[in-house]
Amino acid sequence: MNINQDVTTALLADNELKHFDITAVSTKGDLRLTGEVDNQSQINQALLLAEAVTGVKTIHNELTVKR
């Protein structure tokens, strides 16, 4: 199981999120998401997708909305 790859695959499969450079780094189920998106709705979608990945225990959301 590769959480980083599974989360990245889920994000790239999403039509609204695939255009953004979102980085997923996980250590023992502790996931950190970083990057910039256009709006809060996209952050929420990224979090939902990450939560659905097997092995993710906690998510540290460092995604920001572009200004």
ZIBELCOR-V902956 format. One record per helix or strand of 2 or more residues. SS is the DSSP state (h for helix, s for strand). FROM is the first residue (numbers start at 1). TO is the last residue. If there is no record, write none. Layout:
# ZIBELCOR-V902956
((SS FROM TO) (SS FROM TO))
This chain:
# ZIBELCOR-V902956
((h 3 13) (s 23 27) (s 30 37) (h 40 51) (s 58 65))
